[in-house]
């Protein structure tokens, strides 16, 4: 359930942001443009391929944070590495000394997550990795744009993985950036067929135009839907039942059949033509409003007490004291709040890391996406306050 709602909170409603798409290509400057780049269907596929491109062999060990979505861990295991976990504190920070103490003779890489778009201490991590001859992999799945110590996120690690579909009105899309390549790997890309392109178009339009009241857009939507249905009927059984046609982007399951899928054509086009500056500004504005309003509540604690000028937030992470399953109560009242409790990897099970247990059980994600209107943000604040009023 959490995974499905998470998709809605960070992706589906963003399909309403077509006012932030232009026929002209975006002038967004990519700070990692000099690096090798690979566009994938999903970020988990990028994580899988990062190991081979960094020269990491199956049987090696990778250090990963204990608080993480299983979609980032399963690709490592599928590749054949052993995953060791290091603890994350209740404020999602890292004890660098503790992490260094967990390095073993077979450790080849450290995976670090920039939680919710807020940067980790990359220079300290870089020094540790260089001292021990390890690759540093930045999980930038929560990052649209950001800096730390004057350097862009995604440029300090040996590799970085971005998940564009968490921010943009696209069906799929992730990117692997290799800053320090070790070996050349020829990825056997799966070609995108016309039926799959229609599927992507239908899903993107379904999420955006399906609720429109504009007659011309309704006609366009019905036309695309009719074309997809006709194409499916004319296609042979094998094509209709192919892995690509059965693919979903709302599950945390890692599937080796999808590992060589590229980012779809329509999603690439939409990314190139998105007004990134407007998206960042809207997300920051919504986050700042929630921060100001919810910080005044005695039993509500935002994970981060301020919003640095270089951060574009993915969601608004917050703790509700003395409330069990606050996210469930919020959802019942129409707020698409989630936790990571439903996507916890079995290897990080309860009892191993106390602060990790606390985060999985209590840290709630509230939406800040660019399509929220002012009244939507006000409604989130009002509903959060009502949780305690009703309880008292």
Buried (B, 14 or more C-beta within 10 A) or exposed (E): EBBEBBBBBBBBBBBBBBEBBBEEEBEBEBBBEEBBBBBBBBBBBBBBBBBBBBBBEEEBBBBBBBBBBBBBBBBBBBBEBBBBBBBBBBBBEBEBEEBBEBBEEEBBBBBBBBBBBBBBBBEBBBEBBEEEEBBBBBBBBBBBBBBBEEBBBBBBBBBBBBBBBBBBBBBBBBBBBBBBBBEEBEBEEBEBBEBBBBBBBBBBBBBBBEEBEEEEBEEBBEEBBEEBEEBBEEBEEEBBEBEBBEBEBEBBEBBEEBBBBBBBEBBBEBBEBBBBEBBBEBBBBBBBBBBEBBEEBEEBBBBBEEBEEBBBBBBBBBBBEEBEBBBBBBBEBEBBBBBBBBBBBEBBEEEEBEBBBBBBBBBBBBBBBBBBEEEBBEBBBBBBBEBBEEEE
